[in-house]
Structures are given as C-alpha cells and as structure tokens.
Amino acid sequence: MKTSDHVTLDFCESCSGKWFDRNELAEYLGLTRDLVDFPNLESQAKSTALACPKCSTGLLEMPFSVQSDLLIDWCEDCGGTFSDFREVAKAQSVAADLESSSVWLKVIQERFFKKRL
C-alpha cells in the first residue's frame, strides 16, 4: 500500500505488522533516520527469533529512542524495520514528541543567538 508520504508499506497478514525498507520508517514519520538514537542504542540490540522478510537475516530488537520504551525489530543487513500495528502508532507519537522538542530547541537557539548579536 502506498501512503501519502510516498512510502510503500508491506503488511503481514497474520499479525497486521508493517515492514519498512531502509529509511522508509523515517520518511513515514518525518524523521531524519529510522532509528533515532542509533549510536546510543546499538549496544542494547538483542537477537530475536524473527527473520527479515527481505533478506532472511535474524532481526534484532532494539529501542527506537532513548526517550521511549518502544522496541522495534531491525535488520542489521538490509536496514529494514518491522513494527506491529501498535508499535507504529507509538512510533508516530514518539516522532511527534521528538519533532516538537527539536522545534523548541531551534526556537531557543535562534533567540539566544539573536540576543548575543
């Protein structure tokens, strides 16, 4: 299914989960990358019994962000991510919070730098 964000979603008929190819989750959520805090969270990745639907590599479960308890399944080889239907909704909420935080940070930085000039 093609979304309004021009992301093609792949659905699992048995669990209603969604597969996002590399960078599709970021595009769908309006973020710069699929795994928001990847460098800080890579060490927390754990093996799962799930196989990647694209390349058959074992998926790793890891936190989506340091600001959330949301766990997503990620393929280290092809970079895709899998989320069940509840996780996608939670990812949208986390992304909205992250976006509003970054907007406020930008406003504060702009005001600070304008005062200094």
C-alpha positions as CSV (number, residue, x, y, z in Angstrom):
1,M,0.0,0.0,0.0
2,K,1.4,3.4,-0.9
3,T,0.9,6.1,1.7
4,S,0.5,9.9,1.3
5,D,4.2,10.1,2.3
6,H,5.1,8.0,-0.8
7,V,6.2,5.1,1.4
8,T,5.1,1.6,0.2
9,L,4.0,-0.3,3.3
10,D,4.4,-4.1,3.3
11,F,1.8,-5.8,5.7
12,C,2.0,-9.1,7.4
13,E,-1.4,-10.7,7.1
14,S,-1.1,-12.9,10.1
15,C,-0.1,-10.2,12.7
16,S,-1.0,-6.9,10.9
17,G,2.6,-5.7,11.3
18,K,4.3,-3.4,8.9
19,W,7.7,-3.8,7.2
20,F,9.6,-0.6,6.3
21,D,12.6,-0.9,4.0
22,R,15.7,1.2,4.9
23,N,14.8,4.9,5.5
24,E,11.0,4.3,4.9
25,L,10.2,4.5,8.6
26,A,12.0,7.8,8.9
27,E,10.2,9.1,5.8
28,Y,6.8,7.9,7.1
29,L,7.4,9.5,10.5
30,G,9.0,12.7,9.2
31,L,12.4,12.0,10.8
32,T,15.9,12.1,9.5
33,R,16.7,8.4,10.2
34,D,14.9,5.2,11.0
35,L,16.5,4.6,14.4
36,V,16.5,8.0,16.1
37,D,19.3,7.4,18.6
38,F,21.1,4.5,16.9
39,P,24.6,5.3,18.0
40,N,23.5,5.4,21.7
41,L,21.3,2.3,21.5
42,E,23.1,-0.1,19.2
43,S,24.6,-1.9,22.2
44,Q,21.1,-2.7,23.5
45,A,20.1,-4.7,20.4
46,K,19.1,-8.2,21.2
47,S,18.6,-11.2,18.8
48,T,15.0,-12.3,18.1
49,A,13.6,-15.5,16.6
50,L,12.2,-13.4,13.7
51,A,13.7,-13.4,10.2
52,C,13.9,-10.5,7.9
53,P,11.3,-10.8,5.2
54,K,13.6,-9.2,2.7
55,C,17.0,-11.0,3.3
56,S,16.2,-13.7,5.9
57,T,18.8,-12.4,8.4
58,G,17.7,-12.6,12.0
59,L,16.1,-9.4,13.3
60,L,17.4,-7.5,16.3
61,E,15.1,-6.0,18.8
62,M,16.2,-2.5,20.0
63,P,14.8,0.7,21.4
64,F,13.5,3.2,18.9
65,S,14.7,6.2,21.0
66,V,16.3,6.9,24.4
67,Q,13.1,8.9,25.2
68,S,10.8,6.0,24.8
69,D,10.3,2.4,25.8
70,L,9.2,1.5,22.3
71,L,11.1,-1.5,20.9
72,I,11.3,-2.2,17.2
73,D,12.8,-5.1,15.2
74,W,15.6,-4.1,12.9
75,C,17.6,-5.9,10.2
76,E,21.3,-5.2,10.5
77,D,22.0,-6.4,7.0
78,C,19.4,-4.6,4.9
79,G,18.4,-1.9,7.4
80,G,14.7,-2.6,7.3
81,T,12.4,-2.3,10.4
82,F,9.4,-4.3,11.5
83,S,6.7,-3.0,13.8
84,D,3.4,-4.4,14.8
85,F,0.3,-2.2,14.4
86,R,0.5,-0.8,18.0
87,E,4.2,0.0,17.7
88,V,3.7,2.1,14.5
89,A,1.1,4.3,16.4
90,K,3.5,4.6,19.3
91,A,6.4,5.5,16.9
92,Q,4.2,8.3,15.4
93,S,3.6,9.6,18.9
94,V,7.3,9.5,19.8
95,A,8.2,11.1,16.5
96,A,5.8,14.0,17.2
97,D,7.4,14.5,20.6
98,L,10.8,14.5,19.1
99,E,9.8,16.9,16.4
100,S,8.3,19.3,18.9
101,S,11.4,19.1,21.1
102,S,13.7,19.9,18.2
103,V,11.4,22.8,17.1
104,W,11.6,24.2,20.6
105,L,15.4,23.8,20.7
106,K,15.7,25.6,17.4
107,V,13.5,28.5,18.6
108,I,15.6,28.7,21.8
109,Q,18.8,28.7,19.8
110,E,17.6,31.3,17.4
111,R,16.5,33.6,20.3
112,F,19.8,33.1,22.2
113,F,21.9,33.9,19.1
114,K,19.8,36.9,18.2
115,K,20.2,38.3,21.7
116,R,24.0,37.9,21.5
117,L,24.3,39.8,18.2
